[in-house]
């Protein structure tokens, strides 16, 4: 082949590369793109359709690429007021991504301006929502009374539709990162916390007294039942004893002396078996010890004679 042919092929190859460079565009899976033709949107490429795309060469078509990943914006410390006119300082954050690339291109244009617009919207809505909540919804010793989640949901519900409609931004979460209190509010919060603790202490003490009263009442009722049962059982035993004793009254009536002797003997036996007291007395004068003299045989005495044993 002649030199002119190679020159033409090289020129065609260069032209083809230039055309390909001007018409082929690579959209990454983390990006979304908007194709405009003479500044009029003709195509939007979402992240799910990322890849190699072809357009008319510039300046006919232009491809604008935007990062579609989740991003975070954090506000500065801002002094705000609550519903009960308490001053607080708040730092909020928002996580967002591009939801509508066409609206985002028209309203924001440059990605550097997006944070400023999102920040203005978040600050305004945080202020509006906090003015509808008292300080006790944010600072409280009772976890059941805290409404942080409700406050954050209210802010998100106010910001998300406006951000999508106005800027094409999908706000996925908004939260309060830091909450500060002035010194006067801090003292008031501490006093309220102390009062809440005292109410809890009084409540627990009252419940303890009520339980103690109930336990004492139950114990007294149980003791009365036990005593009543014991007395009933004692009466039953006494009645049985009296009934059995009555069987012997007739026999004792037939031998009054024997009955009296047995009673004295039993009493003396109980006194002597105690072993705790020594008694010296005249057995003839004190009952029942006279029985001892009656039961012991008299000692014989030797007759006096003239002879010595």
PAPAFI-761883 format. One record per residue (C-alpha): residue number from 1; x, y, z. Coordinates in nm, 2 decimals. Example, Ala and Ser with C-alpha at 12.3 -4.5 7.8 and 13.67 -1.06 7.14 Angstrom:
2
ATOM   n   east  north     up
ATOM   1   1.23  -0.45   0.78
ATOM   2   1.37  -0.11   0.71
END
This chain:
309
ATOM   n   east  north     up
ATOM   1   0.00   0.00   0.00
ATOM   2   0.12   0.35  -0.08
ATOM   3   0.20   0.62   0.18
ATOM   4  -0.11   0.82   0.09
ATOM   5  -0.33   0.52   0.18
ATOM   6  -0.17   0.48   0.52
ATOM   7  -0.21   0.85   0.58
ATOM   8  -0.58   0.84   0.50
ATOM   9  -0.63   0.54   0.73
ATOM  10  -0.44   0.71   1.01
ATOM  11  -0.65   1.02   0.96
ATOM  12  -0.97   0.82   0.97
ATOM  13  -0.86   0.64   1.28
ATOM  14  -0.78   0.97   1.46
ATOM  15  -1.12   1.11   1.35
ATOM  16  -1.29   0.80   1.48
ATOM  17  -1.11   0.82   1.81
ATOM  18  -1.20   1.19   1.84
ATOM  19  -1.57   1.12   1.76
ATOM  20  -1.57   0.83   2.01
ATOM  21  -1.42   1.04   2.27
ATOM  22  -1.68   1.31   2.22
ATOM  23  -1.98   1.08   2.20
ATOM  24  -1.90   0.80   2.45
ATOM  25  -1.93   0.86   2.82
ATOM  26  -1.87   0.63   3.12
ATOM  27  -2.12   0.67   3.40
ATOM  28  -2.00   0.49   3.72
ATOM  29  -2.24   0.28   3.94
ATOM  30  -2.20   0.55   4.21
ATOM  31  -2.31   0.83   3.98
ATOM  32  -2.62   0.96   3.82
ATOM  33  -2.61   1.16   3.50
ATOM  34  -2.82   1.41   3.31
ATOM  35  -2.79   1.45   2.93
ATOM  36  -2.88   1.80   2.79
ATOM  37  -2.91   1.91   2.44
ATOM  38  -2.87   2.28   2.40
ATOM  39  -2.94   2.31   2.78
ATOM  40  -3.26   2.11   2.75
ATOM  41  -3.28   1.78   2.94
ATOM  42  -3.32   1.49   2.70
ATOM  43  -3.21   1.20   2.92
ATOM  44  -3.15   1.10   3.28
ATOM  45  -2.93   0.81   3.37
ATOM  46  -3.00   0.67   3.72
ATOM  47  -2.75   0.46   3.91
ATOM  48  -2.92   0.14   3.80
ATOM  49  -2.85   0.22   3.44
ATOM  50  -2.49   0.32   3.48
ATOM  51  -2.23   0.22   3.22
ATOM  52  -2.12   0.33   2.88
ATOM  53  -2.36   0.57   2.70
ATOM  54  -2.34   0.75   2.37
ATOM  55  -2.46   1.10   2.29
ATOM  56  -2.42   1.36   2.02
ATOM  57  -2.09   1.54   2.04
ATOM  58  -2.04   1.86   2.23
ATOM  59  -2.17   2.13   2.20
ATOM  60  -2.48   1.96   2.09
ATOM  61  -2.51   1.73   2.39
ATOM  62  -2.36   1.77   2.73
ATOM  63  -2.34   1.51   3.01
ATOM  64  -2.36   1.63   3.37
ATOM  65  -2.25   1.36   3.63
ATOM  66  -2.33   1.38   4.00
ATOM  67  -2.22   1.16   4.29
ATOM  68  -2.53   0.96   4.40
ATOM  69  -2.39   0.82   4.72
ATOM  70  -2.52   0.90   5.06
ATOM  71  -2.38   1.21   5.22
ATOM  72  -2.41   1.38   5.56
ATOM  73  -2.45   1.75   5.64
ATOM  74  -2.41   1.88   6.00
ATOM  75  -2.53   2.23   6.11
ATOM  76  -2.34   2.46   6.34
ATOM  77  -2.44   2.52   6.70
ATOM  78  -2.76   2.73   6.68
ATOM  79  -2.95   2.89   6.96
ATOM  80  -3.32   2.81   6.95
ATOM  81  -3.63   2.83   7.17
ATOM  82  -3.87   2.56   7.28
ATOM  83  -4.24   2.58   7.33
ATOM  84  -4.21   2.68   7.69
ATOM  85  -3.96   2.96   7.59
ATOM  86  -3.65   2.78   7.71
ATOM  87  -3.33   2.86   7.53
ATOM  88  -3.12   2.57   7.40
ATOM  89  -2.83   2.53   7.15
ATOM  90  -2.87   2.25   6.90
ATOM  91  -2.65   2.08   6.64
ATOM  92  -2.85   1.87   6.39
ATOM  93  -2.74   1.64   6.10
ATOM  94  -2.90   1.52   5.78
ATOM  95  -2.81   1.23   5.55
ATOM  96  -2.91   1.28   5.19
ATOM  97  -2.85   1.17   4.84
ATOM  98  -2.96   1.29   4.49
ATOM  99  -3.31   1.17   4.43
ATOM 100  -3.41   1.36   4.12
ATOM 101  -3.11   1.44   3.90
ATOM 102  -3.30   1.67   3.66
ATOM 103  -3.45   1.88   3.95
ATOM 104  -3.12   1.88   4.12
ATOM 105  -2.94   2.01   3.80
ATOM 106  -3.20   2.29   3.76
ATOM 107  -3.22   2.40   4.13
ATOM 108  -2.87   2.34   4.25
ATOM 109  -2.64   2.30   3.96
ATOM 110  -2.31   2.27   4.14
ATOM 111  -2.26   2.01   4.41
ATOM 112  -2.08   2.26   4.63
ATOM 113  -2.41   2.46   4.66
ATOM 114  -2.61   2.16   4.77
ATOM 115  -2.49   2.16   5.13
ATOM 116  -2.58   2.52   5.18
ATOM 117  -2.93   2.48   5.05
ATOM 118  -2.99   2.16   5.25
ATOM 119  -2.84   2.33   5.56
ATOM 120  -3.08   2.63   5.53
ATOM 121  -3.38   2.40   5.50
ATOM 122  -3.27   2.18   5.79
ATOM 123  -3.21   2.48   6.02
ATOM 124  -3.54   2.64   5.95
ATOM 125  -3.74   2.32   6.01
ATOM 126  -3.55   2.23   6.33
ATOM 127  -3.64   2.57   6.47
ATOM 128  -4.00   2.53   6.37
ATOM 129  -4.04   2.19   6.51
ATOM 130  -3.86   2.26   6.84
ATOM 131  -4.10   2.56   6.90
ATOM 132  -4.38   2.30   6.91
ATOM 133  -4.22   2.09   7.19
ATOM 134  -4.14   2.18   7.55
ATOM 135  -3.79   2.13   7.70
ATOM 136  -3.92   1.82   7.89
ATOM 137  -3.96   1.64   7.56
ATOM 138  -3.58   1.67   7.51
ATOM 139  -3.44   1.65   7.87
ATOM 140  -3.62   1.43   8.12
ATOM 141  -3.53   1.18   8.39
ATOM 142  -3.82   0.96   8.28
ATOM 143  -3.73   0.78   7.95
ATOM 144  -4.10   0.73   7.88
ATOM 145  -4.14   1.11   7.86
ATOM 146  -3.85   1.17   7.62
ATOM 147  -3.97   1.25   7.26
ATOM 148  -3.64   1.27   7.07
ATOM 149  -3.77   1.02   6.81
ATOM 150  -4.09   1.22   6.77
ATOM 151  -3.90   1.54   6.73
ATOM 152  -3.66   1.39   6.47
ATOM 153  -3.96   1.24   6.28
ATOM 154  -4.14   1.57   6.27
ATOM 155  -3.83   1.75   6.14
ATOM 156  -3.78   1.48   5.87
ATOM 157  -4.14   1.49   5.77
ATOM 158  -4.11   1.87   5.72
ATOM 159  -3.78   1.86   5.54
ATOM 160  -3.80   1.56   5.31
ATOM 161  -4.09   1.66   5.08
ATOM 162  -3.96   2.01   5.05
ATOM 163  -3.61   1.90   4.97
ATOM 164  -3.72   1.66   4.70
ATOM 165  -3.97   1.90   4.54
ATOM 166  -3.74   2.20   4.55
ATOM 167  -3.39   2.06   4.51
ATOM 168  -3.44   1.70   4.39
ATOM 169  -3.26   1.58   4.71
ATOM 170  -3.38   1.27   4.90
ATOM 171  -3.33   1.33   5.27
ATOM 172  -3.32   0.99   5.44
ATOM 173  -3.26   1.08   5.81
ATOM 174  -3.24   1.39   6.03
ATOM 175  -3.13   1.38   6.39
ATOM 176  -3.02   1.60   6.68
ATOM 177  -2.65   1.53   6.73
ATOM 178  -2.58   1.76   7.03
ATOM 179  -2.80   1.95   7.27
ATOM 180  -2.67   2.23   7.50
ATOM 181  -2.84   2.42   7.78
ATOM 182  -2.76   2.76   7.93
ATOM 183  -2.66   2.77   8.30
ATOM 184  -3.00   2.90   8.41
ATOM 185  -3.18   2.62   8.22
ATOM 186  -2.93   2.37   8.36
ATOM 187  -3.01   2.46   8.72
ATOM 188  -3.38   2.44   8.64
ATOM 189  -3.34   2.10   8.48
ATOM 190  -3.14   1.98   8.79
ATOM 191  -3.41   2.10   9.02
ATOM 192  -3.68   1.93   8.81
ATOM 193  -3.47   1.61   8.82
ATOM 194  -3.44   1.63   9.19
ATOM 195  -3.82   1.69   9.23
ATOM 196  -3.89   1.39   9.00
ATOM 197  -3.65   1.17   9.21
ATOM 198  -3.83   1.28   9.53
ATOM 199  -4.16   1.20   9.38
ATOM 200  -4.03   0.85   9.30
ATOM 201  -3.89   0.82   9.65
ATOM 202  -4.23   0.92   9.80
ATOM 203  -4.41   0.68   9.57
ATOM 204  -4.19   0.39   9.66
ATOM 205  -4.21   0.47  10.03
ATOM 206  -4.59   0.49  10.00
ATOM 207  -4.60   0.16   9.82
ATOM 208  -4.37   0.00  10.08
ATOM 209  -4.59   0.12  10.37
ATOM 210  -4.90  -0.02  10.19
ATOM 211  -4.73  -0.35  10.14
ATOM 212  -4.61  -0.36  10.50
ATOM 213  -4.96  -0.28  10.63
ATOM 214  -5.10  -0.56  10.41
ATOM 215  -4.83  -0.80  10.53
ATOM 216  -4.90  -0.72  10.90
ATOM 217  -5.27  -0.75  10.84
ATOM 218  -5.23  -1.09  10.67
ATOM 219  -4.99  -1.20  10.95
ATOM 220  -5.24  -1.10  11.22
ATOM 221  -5.53  -1.27  11.05
ATOM 222  -5.32  -1.59  11.01
ATOM 223  -5.21  -1.57  11.38
ATOM 224  -5.57  -1.53  11.49
ATOM 225  -5.67  -1.83  11.28
ATOM 226  -5.38  -2.03  11.44
ATOM 227  -5.48  -1.92  11.79
ATOM 228  -5.85  -2.00  11.73
ATOM 229  -5.76  -2.34  11.60
ATOM 230  -5.53  -2.40  11.90
ATOM 231  -5.80  -2.29  12.14
ATOM 232  -6.05  -2.51  11.97
ATOM 233  -5.81  -2.81  11.99
ATOM 234  -5.73  -2.73  12.35
ATOM 235  -6.10  -2.73  12.43
ATOM 236  -6.14  -3.06  12.26
ATOM 237  -5.85  -3.21  12.45
ATOM 238  -5.99  -3.07  12.78
ATOM 239  -6.32  -3.21  12.70
ATOM 240  -6.17  -3.55  12.63
ATOM 241  -5.97  -3.53  12.95
ATOM 242  -6.27  -3.44  13.15
ATOM 243  -6.46  -3.72  12.99
ATOM 244  -6.19  -3.97  13.07
ATOM 245  -6.14  -3.83  13.42
ATOM 246  -6.51  -3.86  13.49
ATOM 247  -6.48  -4.24  13.45
ATOM 248  -6.26  -4.25  13.76
ATOM 249  -6.46  -4.01  13.98
ATOM 250  -6.70  -4.29  14.07
ATOM 251  -6.42  -4.52  14.17
ATOM 252  -6.25  -4.24  14.38
ATOM 253  -6.59  -4.17  14.54
ATOM 254  -6.60  -4.53  14.67
ATOM 255  -6.26  -4.50  14.84
ATOM 256  -6.21  -4.14  14.95
ATOM 257  -5.92  -4.22  15.17
ATOM 258  -5.74  -4.39  14.89
ATOM 259  -5.81  -4.11  14.66
ATOM 260  -5.67  -3.85  14.90
ATOM 261  -5.37  -4.06  14.97
ATOM 262  -5.29  -4.10  14.60
ATOM 263  -5.32  -3.72  14.54
ATOM 264  -5.09  -3.64  14.83
ATOM 265  -4.84  -3.90  14.71
ATOM 266  -4.84  -3.76  14.35
ATOM 267  -4.79  -3.40  14.48
ATOM 268  -4.50  -3.50  14.70
ATOM 269  -4.34  -3.69  14.41
ATOM 270  -4.36  -3.38  14.18
ATOM 271  -4.20  -3.16  14.45
ATOM 272  -3.92  -3.40  14.52
ATOM 273  -3.84  -3.48  14.16
ATOM 274  -3.79  -3.11  14.08
ATOM 275  -3.45  -3.12  14.25
ATOM 276  -3.43  -2.74  14.28
ATOM 277  -3.53  -2.68  14.64
ATOM 278  -3.45  -2.85  14.97
ATOM 279  -3.74  -2.84  15.21
ATOM 280  -3.70  -2.91  15.58
ATOM 281  -4.03  -2.93  15.76
ATOM 282  -4.24  -3.13  16.00
ATOM 283  -4.40  -3.40  15.79
ATOM 284  -4.68  -3.44  16.04
ATOM 285  -4.79  -3.08  16.00
ATOM 286  -4.76  -3.03  15.62
ATOM 287  -4.97  -3.21  15.36
ATOM 288  -4.88  -3.41  15.16
ATOM 289  -4.56  -3.49  15.34
ATOM 290  -4.75  -3.66  15.62
ATOM 291  -4.77  -3.96  15.40
ATOM 292  -4.39  -4.01  15.43
ATOM 293  -4.43  -4.06  15.81
ATOM 294  -4.71  -4.31  15.75
ATOM 295  -4.51  -4.52  15.50
ATOM 296  -4.18  -4.53  15.70
ATOM 297  -4.18  -4.80  15.98
ATOM 298  -4.09  -4.66  16.32
ATOM 299  -3.73  -4.74  16.43
ATOM 300  -3.73  -4.98  16.73
ATOM 301  -3.57  -4.85  17.05
ATOM 302  -3.37  -5.05  17.29
ATOM 303  -3.51  -5.11  17.64
ATOM 304  -3.30  -4.98  17.92
ATOM 305  -3.18  -5.27  18.13
ATOM 306  -2.93  -5.32  18.38
ATOM 307  -2.70  -5.50  18.14
ATOM 308  -2.50  -5.33  17.86
ATOM 309  -2.52  -5.48  17.52
END
